[in-house]
Amino acid sequence: MKSIDPSSVPVPQLHGYLLGAVGPRPIAFASTTDKNGNANLAPFSFFNAFSANPPVLIFSPARNGRTNTTKDTFNNVKQVAEVVINVVTYEMVHQMSLASSPFPPEVDEFAKAGFTPLPSETVQPFRVKESPVQFECKVNEVVELGRNGGAGNLVICEVTRIHISEDVLGKDGKIDSHKMDLVSRMGGNWYCRADPNSMFEIPKPIATIGIGVDAIPQDIRNSSFLSGNDLGQLGNVEEMPNETDVNEYRLTELPELFIAYEDDKPRLEAELHQHAHRLLAESRIKEAWMTLLAFNN
């Protein structure tokens, strides 16, 4: 494994390592205005939500790594401490990229990128009509992390109004991730699209406490056919299946395997572990557990 001292590599190279490894990153499409009322629109992928009470979003318009100049967005929030953070969908990603061009401060990126400005209700900067979720924010604080090229500037924003398109809401009134079609940033020129093919669900272990990987029998834990993700799923159950259920499952669901390999125990174990791996890929965790435990029952 390559080991790197951040102080020993050029900033552009370090920047590349960070952006290549930390991703995908959500995009804050930030709308600001200067003291003269000039609108600015720019995307930032050093961004996330950090609090719900109060609702706080933070993004970072970093200093230019080559010229050590600051972004128009940074300059604007120092003059007018307000911002609208718009989310970015696949339908608008190329327009968003165009808006990231280094236009002069007096140039309106709404016009250059072909976006529709909407008046906000609680702040001066415009919202982006094409974005399905828009956060009007007041800027509580700007934390400058350094004075050299590449240094970040944390813009700490408190949300004062949220606008959500009904087109992205589900029947339960919540935002439907499948309808959002969000994009995110990777390293270099790469992006990710959060479409149904790239999304998957994992039940959150909030109300339950799993047995843990360390509680899994050693022969299963050391299996060459089970991945770390497989073990994570197995360790997330509150308890292992009981012997009665395992025996019944063996007789009803696995008889062909036991008959086929009754004289070859290593092959039987391998076949059971591979079968369990396939079950776990379908999130059939209880069946996988019973398959694995059947070998010793």
C-alpha positions in Angstrom: 0.0 0.0 0.0 1.3 3.4 -0.9 1.9 5.7 2.1 1.8 9.5 1.5 2.9 12.4 3.7 0.5 15.2 2.6 3.2 17.8 3.2 5.6 16.1 0.8 3.5 16.2 -2.4 2.4 19.1 -4.6 -1.0 20.5 -3.8 -2.6 19.6 -7.2 -1.5 16.0 -6.7 -2.8 15.9 -3.1 -6.0 17.5 -4.4 -6.3 14.7 -6.9 -5.9 12.0 -4.3 -8.5 13.6 -2.0 -11.1 13.9 -4.8 -10.4 10.5 -6.2 -10.8 8.8 -2.9 -13.6 10.8 -1.2 -16.6 10.3 -3.4 -19.2 10.3 -4.7 -19.7 13.8 -3.3 -23.0 15.7 -3.4 -23.1 18.9 -5.3 -24.1 22.3 -3.9 -25.2 24.5 -6.8 -24.8 27.8 -4.9 -26.6 30.9 -6.0 -25.2 34.2 -4.4 -25.2 37.9 -5.1 -22.7 40.6 -4.5 -23.3 44.0 -2.8 -24.2 45.5 -6.2 -26.9 42.8 -6.9 -24.9 40.8 -9.5 -26.0 37.2 -9.5 -23.6 34.3 -9.4 -24.1 30.6 -9.8 -21.5 27.9 -9.2 -21.2 24.2 -8.2 -19.2 22.9 -5.2 -18.7 19.3 -4.3 -17.1 19.9 -1.0 -20.6 19.9 0.5 -23.0 18.1 2.8 -25.7 18.4 5.5 -24.4 18.6 9.0 -27.4 19.3 11.3 -31.2 19.1 11.4 -31.8 21.2 14.4 -30.9 23.8 13.4 -30.8 22.8 9.7 -27.3 23.4 8.6 -25.5 22.9 5.3 -21.8 23.5 4.7 -20.0 23.9 1.4 -16.4 25.0 0.7 -15.4 27.3 -2.2 -11.6 26.6 -2.0 -8.9 28.9 -3.0 -7.5 28.3 -6.5 -4.6 25.9 -6.1 -2.5 27.6 -8.9 -3.3 31.3 -8.5 -4.4 31.4 -4.8 -7.4 33.5 -5.9 -10.8 33.2 -4.2 -14.1 32.2 -5.9 -16.8 34.8 -6.7 -19.1 32.8 -4.4 -16.7 33.2 -1.5 -16.4 36.9 -2.2 -20.2 37.3 -2.5 -21.1 35.6 0.8 -18.6 37.9 2.6 -20.5 40.8 1.1 -24.1 39.5 1.3 -24.3 36.7 3.9 -27.0 34.7 2.0 -27.1 31.8 -0.4 -29.4 29.4 -2.1 -28.2 25.8 -2.4 -29.8 24.0 -5.3 -29.5 20.2 -5.8 -28.3 18.9 -9.1 -30.0 16.3 -11.2 -28.9 14.4 -14.3 -31.2 16.6 -16.6 -29.2 19.7 -15.7 -25.7 18.4 -15.1 -24.2 19.7 -18.4 -25.7 23.2 -17.7 -24.3 23.0 -14.2 -20.8 22.2 -15.6 -21.1 25.2 -18.0 -21.8 27.4 -15.0 -18.6 26.3 -13.4 -16.6 28.2 -16.1 -14.4 31.0 -14.7 -16.6 33.8 -15.9 -15.8 37.3 -14.7 -17.7 38.4 -11.6 -20.1 40.6 -13.5 -21.3 37.8 -15.8 -24.6 36.2 -14.9 -24.2 32.4 -14.9 -28.0 31.9 -14.9 -28.0 33.4 -18.4 -24.8 31.8 -19.6 -25.9 28.3 -18.5 -29.5 28.8 -19.5 -31.1 28.4 -16.1 -34.3 30.1 -14.9 -33.9 32.4 -11.9 -36.7 32.3 -9.4 -37.1 35.0 -6.6 -36.5 33.6 -3.1 -38.7 34.2 -0.2 -36.3 34.8 2.7 -33.0 35.7 1.0 -31.7 37.9 -1.9 -30.1 35.3 -4.2 -32.3 33.6 -6.8 -33.3 30.0 -6.8 -32.7 27.7 -9.8 -36.1 26.7 -11.2 -34.7 23.6 -12.9 -33.5 22.1 -9.5 -36.2 20.0 -7.7 -35.0 21.0 -4.2 -33.8 24.5 -3.3 -32.5 25.6 0.1 -32.7 29.3 1.0 -30.0 29.9 3.6 -28.5 32.6 5.7 -24.7 32.4 6.1 -23.9 32.1 9.8 -20.1 31.9 9.5 -17.3 31.6 7.0 -14.3 29.6 8.4 -11.1 30.1 6.4 -9.0 27.0 6.7 -5.8 28.6 5.3 -4.4 31.4 3.1 -2.5 29.3 0.6 -3.7 27.9 -2.7 -6.0 25.0 -2.2 -7.2 26.0 1.2 -10.9 25.5 1.8 -13.4 28.1 3.1 -16.3 26.5 5.1 -19.5 28.4 4.4 -21.8 27.4 7.3 -25.4 28.0 6.1 -28.6 27.8 8.2 -31.6 26.8 6.1 -34.4 29.4 6.3 -36.8 27.9 3.6 -36.9 24.7 1.6 -38.7 24.4 -1.8 -39.4 20.8 -3.0 -41.0 19.9 -6.3 -44.0 17.7 -5.9 -42.6 15.7 -8.8 -40.0 14.1 -6.6 -42.3 13.3 -3.7 -43.6 9.8 -3.0 -47.1 8.9 -1.9 -45.9 9.1 1.7 -45.0 12.8 1.2 -41.2 12.0 1.5 -38.6 12.6 -1.1 -38.4 9.6 -3.4 -34.7 8.9 -4.2 -35.7 7.1 -7.4 -37.5 10.2 -8.6 -34.7 12.6 -7.8 -32.1 11.3 -10.3 -29.3 13.2 -8.5 -25.7 13.4 -9.7 -22.5 13.5 -7.7 -18.8 14.1 -8.2 -15.9 11.7 -8.4 -12.3 12.4 -9.2 -11.2 14.1 -12.4 -14.0 14.6 -14.9 -16.1 11.8 -13.5 -19.6 12.0 -12.1 -22.1 9.4 -10.7 -25.8 9.2 -11.4 -28.1 7.9 -8.6 -30.5 6.0 -10.8 -32.4 2.8 -9.8 -29.5 0.7 -11.2 -27.0 2.2 -8.9 -29.0 2.4 -5.7 -29.6 -0.3 -3.1 -31.1 -0.5 0.3 -29.5 -1.6 3.6 -31.7 -1.8 6.7 -30.3 0.6 9.4 -29.4 -1.2 12.6 -30.9 1.6 14.8 -33.5 -0.2 16.8 -31.7 -3.5 16.9 -28.2 -4.7 17.9 -26.7 -7.3 15.7 -24.7 -10.3 17.1 -21.6 -9.0 15.3 -19.1 -10.7 13.0 -17.1 -11.9 16.0 -20.1 -14.1 17.0 -20.3 -15.9 13.7 -18.9 -19.5 13.9 -15.2 -19.6 12.9 -15.7 -22.0 10.0 -18.2 -19.6 8.5 -16.2 -16.5 9.3 -13.2 -17.9 7.6 -15.0 -19.0 4.5 -13.2 -18.3 1.2 -16.6 -17.9 -0.5 -18.1 -15.3 1.8 -17.2 -11.6 1.4 -16.9 -8.9 4.0 -20.3 -7.6 3.0 -21.7 -11.2 3.4 -20.3 -11.3 7.0 -21.7 -7.9 7.7 -25.2 -9.1 6.8 -24.9 -12.2 8.8 -23.6 -10.3 11.8 -26.5 -7.8 11.7 -29.1 -10.4 12.9 -30.2 -10.2 16.5 -29.9 -14.0 16.8 -29.0 -17.0 14.8 -31.7 -19.5 13.7 -32.5 -22.3 16.1 -31.5 -25.9 15.5 -35.1 -27.0 14.8 -35.6 -24.4 12.0 -32.2 -25.3 10.5 -33.0 -29.0 10.4 -36.3 -28.4 8.8 -34.8 -26.1 6.2 -32.1 -28.7 5.5 -34.7 -31.4 4.8 -37.1 -29.2 2.8 -34.7 -26.9 0.9 -31.3 -28.5 0.7 -31.8 -32.3 0.3 -30.4 -32.5 -3.2 -27.1 -30.9 -2.1 -26.7 -33.3 0.8 -27.5 -36.3 -1.3 -25.2 -35.2 -4.1 -22.2 -34.6 -1.9 -22.8 -37.0 1.1 -19.4 -38.6 0.5 -17.5 -35.4 -0.1 -17.8 -33.1 2.9 -15.4 -30.4 1.7 -17.3 -30.1 -1.5 -20.6 -30.0 0.3 -19.4 -27.2 2.6 -18.2 -25.3 -0.4 -21.5 -25.7 -2.2 -23.4 -24.6 0.8 -21.3 -21.5 1.3 -21.6 -20.6 -2.3 -25.4 -21.0 -2.1 -25.5 -18.8 1.0 -23.4 -16.2 -0.9 -26.1 -16.1 -3.6 -28.9 -15.9 -1.0 -27.1 -12.9 0.7 -26.9 -11.2 -2.7 -30.7 -11.3 -2.7 -30.9 -10.1 1.0 -32.3 -13.5 2.0 -30.4 -13.5 5.3 -32.3 -16.0 7.3 -32.1 -18.6 4.5 -28.4 -17.9 4.2 -27.9 -18.5 7.9 -29.8 -21.8 7.8 -27.9 -22.9 4.8 -24.6 -22.3 6.5 -25.6 -23.9 9.8 -27.0 -26.9 8.1 -23.5 -28.3 7.4 -22.9 -29.0 11.0 -26.4 -30.1 11.9 
